[in-house]
Amino acid sequence: MQPATFPLELYRGDTEHMRFRFYSGDGTTPIDLTGATAKSEIRDRPAGGIIVSLICTVILPNIVDVVLSAQESPKLPITTKGCWDLQITLLSGTVLTPVSGKVTVTADVTDSTQPYVSHYGGP
């Protein structure tokens, strides 16, 4: 099954928090994530270089919290787009990728980590 599409529109330097709830095909029965692990990465392209790893926390019975920390967020490039997905490994060993998407980053202003260069070549 193909992952659901969930594009990330991120503001560089900010914390981003997402919460995903998973249900069975009927849409009402929570999927049991007991013993499951989750991981997520933002990359420059599929199978490309990892830009940042996201913090994933499984909350029973069927929730995965995904966080991009303010400490990792400045690593996001503002000149290119990337991609991400969320991978869950169930206790049985089954691996699922329920959600993925493109990543777009908006440059930050306050506390921006890019050095300023004037038109004259100096600070």
C-alpha positions in Angstrom: 0.0 0.0 0.0 1.3 3.5 -0.9 1.8 5.9 2.0 -0.7 8.7 2.5 0.7 12.0 1.3 1.5 14.6 4.0 3.7 17.5 2.7 5.7 19.4 5.3 5.9 23.1 5.1 8.5 24.1 7.6 9.8 27.4 8.9 13.6 27.1 9.4 14.7 27.4 13.0 11.3 26.6 14.5 10.1 23.5 16.3 7.6 21.4 14.4 5.3 18.9 16.1 3.0 16.5 14.3 0.8 13.8 15.8 -0.5 10.9 13.7 -3.2 8.5 14.8 -3.5 5.2 13.0 -6.7 3.1 12.4 -7.5 -0.1 10.6 -9.2 -0.1 7.2 -12.6 0.5 8.8 -11.4 3.8 10.1 -12.7 3.2 13.6 -10.5 0.5 15.2 -7.1 1.8 16.5 -4.1 -0.1 15.2 -2.3 -1.5 18.2 1.3 -0.1 18.3 2.3 -2.0 21.4 6.0 -2.8 21.0 6.3 -0.8 17.8 9.2 1.6 17.0 9.0 4.5 14.7 11.6 6.6 12.8 11.5 9.5 10.4 14.1 11.4 8.3 14.2 14.4 6.0 16.4 13.8 3.0 17.4 15.8 0.0 15.8 13.1 -2.2 14.7 9.4 -1.8 17.8 7.3 -0.9 19.7 10.6 -0.8 21.6 12.2 2.1 20.0 12.6 5.5 19.5 16.2 6.4 17.9 15.7 9.8 16.3 12.8 11.7 13.1 13.5 13.4 12.2 12.5 17.0 9.5 9.8 17.0 7.6 8.7 20.0 5.0 5.9 20.0 2.0 6.6 22.3 -0.3 3.7 22.9 -2.6 2.6 21.6 -2.2 4.1 18.1 -0.4 7.4 18.1 3.1 8.5 16.8 4.4 11.9 17.7 7.0 13.3 15.3 9.1 16.3 16.3 11.6 18.4 14.4 13.5 20.2 17.2 14.6 23.8 17.1 18.2 22.6 17.4 17.9 20.4 14.2 15.7 22.8 12.2 18.5 25.2 11.2 20.2 22.3 9.3 17.4 22.5 6.8 18.5 24.0 3.5 16.4 26.8 2.2 17.5 26.6 -1.5 16.2 23.1 -2.3 13.2 21.0 -1.5 13.4 17.6 0.1 11.3 14.6 1.1 10.4 12.7 4.3 8.5 9.7 5.5 7.5 7.9 8.7 8.4 4.3 9.1 6.9 2.0 11.8 8.2 -1.4 12.7 5.6 -3.5 14.5 6.5 -6.0 17.2 6.0 -8.8 14.6 8.8 -7.3 12.5 6.4 -6.0 9.9 7.6 -2.6 8.5 5.1 0.0 7.4 5.4 3.4 5.9 2.0 5.0 6.5 2.8 8.6 5.5 5.3 10.5 3.4 5.7 13.7 1.4 7.7 16.6 0.1 9.4 19.1 2.3 9.4 22.8 1.7 11.4 25.2 3.9 10.9 28.9 4.4 13.9 30.9 5.5 13.8 32.3 9.0 14.5 35.9 9.9 15.0 36.2 13.7 17.9 34.2 15.0 18.8 33.2 11.4 22.0 31.2 11.3 23.1 32.3 7.9 26.0 34.8 8.0 25.2 38.3 6.7 27.3 39.6 3.8 26.8 43.2 2.7 26.9 44.3 -0.9 30.5 45.4 -0.2 31.7 41.9 0.8 32.0 42.6 4.5 29.8 42.2 7.5 
